[in-house]
Amino acid sequence: MTDIEQGPVAGEMRRRLEAALHPTILALRDDSEQHRGHGGYNPAGESHFSLTIESAAFIGKSRVERQRLVHAALGDLLKERVHALSITAREPQT
């Protein structure tokens, strides 16, 4: 499992995703600086993220269902702290 970012928001995201989805791969990148001057930009960082996650919880699920599982796991963070999240969610390769 990989956790690229170590800030407090990224750490909480990682904890929630691990608890809910038990991923085999979890890569989270803070893209906030690329959005300087755009809506939702927070000078403190940790407002825009890219996530790659692989989990058995996604087996047989559509792309939309997988994203809903991620959103459910992150809950209030997406409403209160994270402005944008790009998600690549896949099932384990056999």
Legacy VTK file of the C-alpha trace (Angstrom):
# vtk DataFile Version 3.0
C-alpha trace
ASCII
DATASET POLYDATA
POINTS 94 float
0.000 0.000 0.000
1.319 3.451 -0.874
0.447 6.762 0.752
2.239 9.564 -1.070
0.911 12.501 0.932
1.346 12.848 4.682
-0.620 16.004 5.615
-3.465 15.835 8.168
-6.264 15.810 5.576
-4.492 13.195 3.453
-3.847 11.142 6.580
-7.519 11.209 7.535
-8.519 10.320 3.976
-6.126 7.370 4.042
-7.437 6.149 7.416
-11.060 6.300 6.259
-10.372 4.574 2.945
-8.367 1.804 4.617
-11.090 1.195 7.227
-13.945 1.120 4.720
-12.387 -0.469 1.627
-9.273 -2.391 2.785
-7.317 -1.401 -0.352
-4.410 -3.362 -1.751
-3.154 -0.178 -3.427
-3.788 3.358 -2.186
-1.923 6.270 -3.777
-3.009 9.786 -2.826
-1.452 12.916 -4.330
-2.070 16.518 -3.255
-2.623 18.515 -6.469
-3.603 21.719 -4.661
-0.695 23.842 -5.858
-1.699 23.195 -9.488
-4.983 24.969 -8.725
-3.565 28.187 -7.275
-5.931 31.029 -8.151
-8.803 28.692 -9.048
-12.020 28.098 -7.150
-11.641 26.096 -3.980
-7.875 26.684 -3.732
-6.691 26.751 -0.136
-3.255 28.322 0.539
-2.787 25.768 3.331
-2.941 23.016 0.684
-4.839 19.770 0.815
-7.861 20.954 -1.150
-7.365 19.112 -4.474
-6.335 15.442 -4.640
-5.804 12.586 -7.079
-6.523 9.096 -5.769
-5.661 5.698 -7.193
-7.187 2.884 -5.204
-7.467 -0.857 -5.755
-9.809 -2.925 -3.602
-11.705 -6.204 -3.658
-14.722 -4.107 -2.607
-14.857 -2.894 -6.219
-15.225 -6.344 -7.804
-18.282 -6.408 -10.062
-19.008 -2.718 -9.465
-19.382 -0.070 -12.168
-17.150 3.020 -12.250
-19.956 5.080 -10.696
-20.560 2.514 -7.937
-16.843 2.505 -7.121
-16.759 6.281 -6.882
-19.814 6.212 -4.624
-18.024 3.795 -2.296
-15.034 6.152 -2.122
-17.296 9.153 -1.484
-19.172 7.266 1.249
-15.881 6.330 2.937
-14.656 9.941 2.909
-17.980 11.401 4.033
-17.830 14.914 5.455
-14.244 15.523 4.263
-15.616 15.972 0.741
-18.143 18.526 1.925
-16.020 20.432 4.404
-12.345 20.202 3.445
-11.657 18.619 0.037
-12.703 20.743 -2.925
-11.818 18.298 -5.720
-10.950 14.614 -5.921
-9.931 12.754 -9.074
-10.576 9.033 -8.550
-9.129 5.994 -10.306
-10.760 3.014 -8.597
-10.108 -0.506 -9.800
-10.529 -4.090 -8.682
-7.439 -6.241 -8.046
-5.884 -7.837 -11.110
-5.768 -11.611 -11.139
LINES 1 95
94 0 1 2 3 4 5 6 7 8 9 10 11 12 13 14 15 16 17 18 19 20 21 22 23 24 25 26 27 28 29 30 31 32 33 34 35 36 37 38 39 40 41 42 43 44 45 46 47 48 49 50 51 52 53 54 55 56 57 58 59 60 61 62 63 64 65 66 67 68 69 70 71 72 73 74 75 76 77 78 79 80 81 82 83 84 85 86 87 88 89 90 91 92 93
